[in-house]
Amino acid sequence: MQLEVELKRGIDDTSVQAYLVDLKLKHAEDFENLWKNILIEFEQEDKFWDWKFKLRYAANNSNIEAYAIECENETQGLMQIETQLHGSQIERGQRLVYIDGLFSAPLNRIEIQNPPRFRNVGTILLEFARIRSVYFGYKGRVGLHSLPEAVGFYNKQNMYNLGEDEDYENLVYFEHGILRNAL
């Protein structure tokens, strides 16, 4: 799969062509070889995520999908979703796509580089999860547990903040409801 998307340069807000693609070994290796030390240096909460494991897990489970965003021949973001086993907390009995990892490259994070190299990586991945939700008949419903430093991002995405989940390390649970055009 290759879907053309548009990122914005952080320095001048100009549009840049990028691609959302299926996660490959190259993307997981970029995490390990290019980003991990930066994440450790800046004490980021996702520094020990294992994208090689996520890649293998997606390859061996039909309900797991994994994606990457590439721009200027570099990986800019990663996402893994689960498509069959999670239910909505807002609309009990309704399924949703669950995001099990959403990652933006360190140089796209304002707390690491200001201005960031590219903007909109996380937003594009989140919107794509909603597209997959519509595809599966879930009408755009998406859920996730947020790392503490990402809570502000998900609040800005107009997701419902359902508070800390004591069954999930007290991480804040967020959910998108139905997309109007998915009705």
JOZIGI-V148492 format. One record per run of one state. SS is the DSSP state (h for helix, s for strand, l for the rest). FROM is the first residue (numbers start at 1). TO is the last residue. If there is no record, write none. Layout:
ss=SS from=FROM to=TO
ss=SS from=FROM to=TO
//
This chain:
ss=l from=1 to=1
ss=s from=2 to=9
ss=l from=10 to=14
ss=s from=15 to=22
ss=l from=23 to=24
ss=h from=25 to=41
ss=l from=42 to=50
ss=h from=51 to=60
ss=l from=61 to=63
ss=s from=64 to=71
ss=l from=72 to=73
ss=s from=74 to=87
ss=l from=88 to=94
ss=s from=95 to=104
ss=l from=105 to=105
ss=h from=106 to=108
ss=l from=109 to=117
ss=s from=118 to=119
ss=l from=120 to=120
ss=h from=121 to=135
ss=l from=136 to=141
ss=s from=142 to=146
ss=l from=147 to=147
ss=h from=148 to=156
ss=l from=157 to=159
ss=s from=160 to=165
ss=l from=166 to=170
ss=s from=171 to=176
ss=l from=177 to=179
ss=h from=180 to=182
ss=l from=183 to=183
//
